[in-house]
Amino acid sequence: MLEIIALIFITRRMGTLAHDKGLKPGTWKLYTVLAWFAGEIPGAIIGVLIFGIDNLISVELVALAGAVSGYFIIKNILSKKPNAGMEDDINQIGQE
């Protein structure tokens, strides 16, 4: 349940960041959710391989680390995109 709340919170933040960059927020929210699960599923598999099926707390912590890593990868990609007004500023360089 806490993961769902965290996922809602971070998708809202990603949507705001995408909107500030002049990109479609819905697309980046979808990328965030997909990256979350793309990190969580292999993280759970790795956790089971390392700790075994009986140690669920450790497995969940490894899965959560994978999910958060997926989020940070998408956030890093979006943060490197230029802001919405940057193209206008670049086009005005050298003009009076």
N, C-alpha and C positions, 0 to 999 in steps of 0.2 A: 504494500500500500504506500509506503514511504517513497518507493521508487517512482510510482506514478505521479505523486505530488512533485517530486524533484524534476521529473521529465516535463511536466506541465510548466513549471517555473522556468526551466532552461529553454524550452521552446519559445516561450514568450520573449525572453531576453534575446534569443537569436532572431526572432521576427522583428524586434525593434532595431537590432543592429543591421539587419538586411534592409529595412526601410530607410535607415539613415544612409546606407550605401547606395540607395536608389535601385535596389533589387527587389524581386518578388518575395515577400516574407513567407508565404505559404510553401514555396519551394525549399527554402532554407530550413523551415520547421520540419518538413518531411525528411530532408537530409539529416537533421539532428536525430530524429527518431530512428531512422535506419542505421545511422552510425552507432547509436546507443545499443541497439540489438545486435548489430554486427560485432560490437566489442564484447557484449555480455555473453553471447552464446559460446564463442571460442574461449572466453575467460572461464565459463563454467566447466567446459570440457577439460581445460588445462587444470583447473582446480580439482576436478575429480581424479585426473591422472596423478596429480601430486599428492593429494591428501586422502583419496579414497571416498567412497560414497557415504561412509558413516560419519564423516566430519563435515556436516553441512554448513556450519558457520564459516569455516575456512574457505569452503568452496564458494559460498555466496560472496565473501569478501574479495576473492580473486575475480569473480564474475563482475562485481561492482567496479573493481579497478579497471577491468576491460571496458566496461560501459562508459565510465568517466573519461577514459583515454579516447574513445571514439568521439565523445562530445568535444574534447579539447582539440582534436584534429580538425573537426569541422569548424570550430570557432576560430582556429588559427587561419584556416583557408579564407574564411569570410572576413577576418580582420585585415588581411593583406589586400583585399579588394579596395580600389580607390573610392573615395567618398563621392556623393552624387554631384557636388558642385565643382569637382576638380577639373573636369574636361573643359568647362567654360573658362576657368582660370588659365589653363594651359593654352587655349586658343587665343587668349587675349595678350599673351606675352609678346612684347615687341610692338604692339599697336598703341596708338595714342588716342 
